Each structure stands twice: as structure tokens, then as C-alpha cells.
Amino acid sequence: MTDSNIIRGLDPMYFDRKRSIEGALTWAGSSSGTPRNAVDVGANVGQTLNAFVGWWPGIQVLSLEPLQEAFARLQILASKIGDQSEIANVGVSDKPGSLTLNASKTQSTNSSFKKFNKSAETVKAHRGLRGRPSHLELGDEDDYQTEVLVDTLDNILGPNSSFRSAKLCSKIGLDLLKIDTQGWELHVLNGAKDVLSNTQVVLTEWQFDDLYGTPPPLHELDKNLSEHGFRLWDVSHIYKDLNQMRTLWIDLVYVKPNRNRE
């Protein structure tokens, strides 16, 4: 292959996330090797919900999404899925209250409690790839802010919760916690100490670029989860800038080992 045939720019490289999660659960001591329940923090329009119920037909999923426009689409999907799905229009952080959510009019997946950095390396890497501006290149007219309610996972899944998912988690524990909050992951984890003590697998995104400002180092995530007994199991997704061969963000699978393995 000549250099002229090599794709330049940004390219998503997907791995087998389903098998990775199942392998982690099996290693953690699950008899079935498939998650019975999951909590999806940063559900957006339901991409993860749709994947989870497709992969594991018996799973119960609680999806949490603060952005009203995304939540409206999540509601439509949840109504089609039925009893396997439970949803709430709420953000997740390290304390309850309200926060300013920074959002994009054209791309709901960009919403974050951190401000979007228009001069980020990722924005520069997108320029010219499609012959027209991508959503990352749009000016301030694409941005808006909205106040949203937030709560901690410990409250959302606590003993006073009205969610069916909370009762299921209390009874059998939480098999799978997924977090995709565009740079807010440590805040989510800091408000989930009780939940993490009863969770088997965590799937979380982690940013390395400056799309939402300077990211914290990866060792802070690893330290947080290791203090709750988790170990890194897999890198289940890598998104790279192929011009510079720089990893921009990844999805990580953490697992709490079966005590018999210690």
C-alpha cells in the first residue's frame, strides 16, 4: 500500500466490547458471564441502551441523561424497549443540586459540564476532512448553556430511591456501570462510593486531548477505581488522530476480581 492509499485524519477503531464485558464478568465470578443489570450514566439518545438490550436480551438498564433534547429521543427508544428500560432526566456528579451544561445545537454527544475548547487539537485535526466544517469547527452560534438537575449515584440508587433498578441493585448488586460524561467521570465516581462497593464491572470513557480543557492524568482514574477494588481489564475502544498517531480518547473496562483469585 502506498502512502496515497493511507487514510489520514480521525478514525474510530472499535473492539469487541460485548465479549470484553462478558469476559470481565466471568473472571469476577459471574455464573452466566452476562450482565443482568446496568446503569448508563450519560445515556445521550440511547446508543448504549440499544446496544445492551441487543447484546443481552434479559438485561435491565437504568439510563441517566441531563440534556433535555437528547432525553426526548431517549424516551422514544425506551418506550419501544419496554420493561427492560428505565430512564431519568438527570445528570450525575459528586453532590446533588444543579449545574450548567455546555451543549451543542448540532451534536448532543458534545454536551459536558466542562466548557468546550474550540482551539483544541481535536478541532484542528477535523479541519478539511469532509470538505465542509464538522460540528467541532462550528463557531459560538452552535453553543448554548442550560441548567440541569444533578444528583449522586449513591442517592439515585440509594435506599430511598423509587427506581426499580435501585431495588434490583440492592438485591443482586450492580453488574455493569457505564460512564460517558465528557470529562466529568471523576466527579461521577466521587459520588458513587456506595454503588462502587457493590459493582462488578465499570465501563468508562477517558479523554487525553484538550477538547474539554486540560484533562486529568489517567492515573487519577486508576487510583480512584483501584481504591474500590477494581483492576483494569481491557481497552475496549481507541479513537486516534491518524495524522499524528495520537490517542485522543479511549474506553476502559475495569473489573472487581473474585476474592478467590487473590
C-alpha positions as CSV (number, residue, x, y, z in Angstrom):
1,M,0.0,0.0,0.0
2,T,1.4,3.4,-1.0
3,D,1.2,6.5,1.2
4,S,-1.5,7.9,-1.1
5,N,-3.8,5.0,-0.1
6,I,-3.5,5.6,3.6
7,I,-6.5,7.3,5.3
8,R,-5.5,10.4,7.1
9,G,-7.4,12.2,9.8
10,L,-9.5,10.7,12.6
11,D,-10.6,7.1,12.6
12,P,-12.6,5.2,15.2
13,M,-11.1,1.7,15.9
14,Y,-13.7,-0.5,17.6
15,F,-13.0,-3.6,19.5
16,D,-15.3,-6.4,20.8
17,R,-16.8,-4.5,23.8
18,K,-19.5,-7.2,24.3
19,R,-17.0,-10.0,24.7
20,S,-14.8,-7.9,26.9
21,I,-17.5,-7.2,29.4
22,E,-18.6,-10.8,29.4
23,G,-15.0,-11.9,29.9
24,A,-14.6,-9.5,32.8
25,L,-17.8,-10.7,34.5
26,T,-16.8,-14.3,34.1
27,W,-13.4,-13.5,35.7
28,A,-15.2,-11.7,38.5
29,G,-17.2,-14.9,39.3
30,S,-20.4,-14.4,37.4
31,S,-22.1,-17.8,36.7
32,S,-23.7,-16.7,33.5
33,G,-21.0,-14.3,32.2
34,T,-23.6,-11.8,31.1
35,P,-24.8,-8.7,32.9
36,R,-28.3,-8.9,34.5
37,N,-28.4,-5.1,35.1
38,A,-26.6,-1.9,34.1
39,V,-26.6,1.8,34.8
40,D,-25.8,4.1,31.9
41,V,-24.5,7.5,33.0
42,G,-24.5,9.9,30.1
43,A,-27.0,7.9,28.1
44,N,-27.4,10.6,25.4
45,V,-30.1,9.4,22.9
46,G,-29.8,5.7,23.9
47,Q,-26.9,4.3,21.8
48,T,-25.7,2.3,24.8
49,L,-29.2,1.2,25.9
50,N,-29.9,0.0,22.4
51,A,-26.6,-2.0,22.3
52,F,-27.0,-3.5,25.7
53,V,-30.6,-4.8,25.2
54,G,-29.5,-6.2,21.8
55,W,-26.5,-8.0,23.3
56,W,-28.2,-9.2,26.4
57,P,-32.0,-9.7,26.0
58,G,-32.6,-10.2,29.7
59,I,-30.8,-7.1,31.0
60,Q,-32.4,-4.3,33.0
61,V,-30.9,-0.8,32.2
62,L,-31.3,2.5,34.0
63,S,-30.3,5.3,31.6
64,L,-29.5,8.8,33.0
65,E,-29.3,11.8,30.7
66,P,-29.4,15.5,31.7
67,L,-29.7,17.2,28.3
68,Q,-33.4,17.7,27.5
69,E,-33.1,17.4,23.7
70,A,-31.2,14.1,24.0
71,F,-33.5,12.8,26.7
72,A,-36.6,13.4,24.4
73,R,-35.1,10.9,21.9
74,L,-34.1,8.6,24.7
75,Q,-37.7,8.5,25.8
76,I,-38.8,7.3,22.4
77,L,-36.3,4.5,22.3
78,A,-37.1,3.5,25.9
79,S,-40.8,3.3,25.1
80,K,-40.1,0.8,22.3
81,I,-37.9,-1.3,24.5
82,G,-40.4,-1.5,27.3
83,D,-39.9,-3.0,30.8
84,Q,-36.1,-3.6,30.3
85,S,-35.6,0.1,30.2
86,E,-35.9,2.8,32.9
87,I,-34.8,6.4,32.3
88,A,-34.3,9.6,34.2
89,N,-33.7,13.2,33.0
90,V,-30.9,13.9,35.5
91,G,-27.1,14.5,35.4
92,V,-24.7,12.7,37.7
93,S,-22.0,14.4,39.8
94,D,-20.3,14.3,43.2
95,K,-23.1,16.2,45.0
96,P,-26.8,16.9,44.4
97,G,-28.0,20.3,43.0
98,S,-27.9,21.9,39.6
99,L,-25.0,22.6,37.1
100,T,-24.6,24.4,33.9
101,L,-24.4,22.0,31.0
102,N,-22.5,23.2,27.9
103,A,-24.2,21.9,24.8
104,S,-24.1,21.9,21.0
105,K,-27.1,22.5,18.8
106,T,-25.9,20.1,16.2
107,Q,-24.2,17.3,18.2
108,S,-25.7,16.3,21.5
109,T,-22.8,13.9,22.3
110,N,-20.6,17.0,22.9
111,S,-22.6,18.1,26.0
112,S,-20.4,18.4,29.1
113,F,-20.3,20.2,32.4
114,K,-16.9,21.4,31.2
115,K,-16.7,24.1,28.6
116,F,-16.0,23.1,25.0
117,N,-12.5,24.2,23.8
118,K,-12.8,25.4,20.2
119,S,-9.0,25.6,19.9
120,A,-8.4,22.0,20.9
121,E,-6.1,19.8,18.9
122,T,-9.1,17.6,18.1
123,V,-10.8,20.5,16.4
124,K,-7.8,21.3,14.4
125,A,-7.5,17.6,13.3
126,H,-11.0,17.6,11.9
127,R,-10.5,20.6,9.6
128,G,-10.9,19.8,6.0
129,L,-11.6,16.1,6.4
130,R,-15.1,16.3,5.0
131,G,-14.8,19.3,2.6
132,R,-17.1,21.2,5.0
133,P,-17.0,22.3,8.6
134,S,-17.6,19.5,11.1
135,H,-19.6,20.2,14.3
136,L,-16.3,20.6,16.1
137,E,-15.4,23.5,13.9
138,L,-18.7,25.5,14.2
139,G,-18.5,28.8,15.9
140,D,-20.1,30.1,19.0
141,E,-23.5,30.2,17.3
142,D,-23.6,26.4,17.7
143,D,-23.1,26.5,21.5
144,Y,-25.6,27.1,24.3
145,Q,-25.8,26.5,28.0
146,T,-28.7,25.1,30.1
147,E,-29.1,24.5,33.8
148,V,-29.8,20.9,34.7
149,L,-30.5,18.9,37.8
150,V,-27.8,16.6,39.1
151,D,-27.5,14.0,41.8
152,T,-25.0,11.4,43.0
153,L,-25.3,7.8,42.0
154,D,-25.4,6.9,45.7
155,N,-28.6,8.9,46.0
156,I,-30.1,7.8,42.7
157,L,-29.6,4.1,43.7
158,G,-29.9,4.6,47.4
159,P,-32.4,3.0,49.8
160,N,-34.9,5.9,49.3
161,S,-34.9,5.5,45.5
162,S,-38.1,4.9,43.6
163,F,-36.3,3.3,40.7
164,R,-36.9,-0.5,40.1
165,S,-33.2,-0.6,39.2
166,A,-32.2,0.6,42.7
167,K,-34.2,-2.3,44.2
168,L,-32.5,-4.7,41.8
169,C,-29.1,-3.4,42.6
170,S,-29.8,-3.6,46.3
171,K,-30.8,-7.3,45.9
172,I,-28.2,-8.6,43.5
173,G,-25.6,-5.8,43.2
174,L,-24.8,-3.9,40.0
175,D,-23.2,-5.9,37.3
176,L,-22.3,-3.1,34.9
177,L,-21.8,0.7,35.4
178,K,-21.2,2.6,32.2
179,I,-19.9,6.3,32.4
180,D,-19.6,8.6,29.4
181,T,-19.7,12.2,30.6
182,Q,-17.2,14.1,28.5
183,G,-14.5,14.7,31.1
184,W,-16.8,14.5,34.2
185,E,-16.0,10.9,35.1
186,L,-14.1,11.5,38.3
187,H,-17.0,13.6,39.7
188,V,-19.4,10.8,38.9
189,L,-17.1,8.2,40.7
190,N,-16.7,10.5,43.7
191,G,-20.4,10.5,44.3
192,A,-20.7,6.7,43.9
193,K,-18.7,5.2,46.8
194,D,-21.6,3.0,48.0
195,V,-22.5,2.0,44.4
196,L,-18.9,1.1,43.6
197,S,-18.7,-1.2,46.6
198,N,-21.5,-3.3,45.1
199,T,-20.5,-3.1,41.4
200,Q,-18.7,-5.8,39.3
201,V,-17.7,-4.0,36.1
202,V,-17.1,-0.4,35.1
203,L,-17.0,0.8,31.5
204,T,-15.8,4.4,31.2
205,E,-14.6,6.8,28.6
206,W,-11.4,8.7,29.2
207,Q,-10.2,11.8,27.3
208,F,-6.5,12.5,26.6
209,D,-6.9,15.6,24.4
210,D,-7.9,19.1,25.4
211,L,-11.4,19.1,23.9
212,Y,-12.9,20.0,27.3
213,G,-9.8,21.7,28.7
214,T,-6.7,20.1,30.2
215,P,-7.7,16.5,31.2
216,P,-6.6,15.0,34.5
217,P,-4.0,12.2,34.2
218,L,-5.1,8.7,33.7
219,H,-3.6,7.6,37.0
220,E,-6.2,9.5,38.9
221,L,-8.9,7.3,37.4
222,D,-6.9,4.2,38.0
223,K,-6.3,5.2,41.6
224,N,-9.9,6.0,42.2
225,L,-11.2,2.7,41.0
226,S,-8.3,0.6,42.5
227,E,-9.3,2.0,45.9
228,H,-12.7,0.4,45.4
229,G,-11.1,-2.9,44.5
230,F,-11.1,-2.7,40.7
231,R,-8.4,-3.6,38.2
232,L,-8.0,-2.6,34.6
233,W,-9.3,-5.4,32.4
234,D,-9.4,-4.0,28.8
235,V,-9.1,-1.0,26.5
236,S,-12.3,-1.6,24.5
237,H,-12.2,1.3,22.2
238,I,-9.5,3.7,20.9
239,Y,-10.1,6.9,18.9
240,K,-7.0,8.2,17.2
241,D,-5.8,11.2,15.2
242,L,-4.1,9.3,12.4
243,N,-2.2,12.4,11.2
244,Q,-0.2,12.5,14.4
245,M,-0.9,8.9,15.6
246,R,-2.1,10.4,18.9
247,T,-4.7,8.6,21.0
248,L,-7.5,11.2,21.7
249,W,-9.8,9.1,23.9
250,I,-10.4,5.5,25.0
251,D,-13.0,3.3,26.6
252,L,-11.7,1.3,29.6
253,V,-13.2,-1.8,31.2
254,Y,-12.5,-2.2,34.9
255,V,-13.4,-5.3,36.9
256,K,-13.6,-6.3,40.6
257,P,-11.8,-9.6,40.9
258,N,-13.4,-12.7,42.5
259,R,-11.8,-12.9,46.0
260,N,-10.9,-16.5,45.3
261,R,-8.5,-15.2,42.7
262,E,-6.5,-13.2,45.2
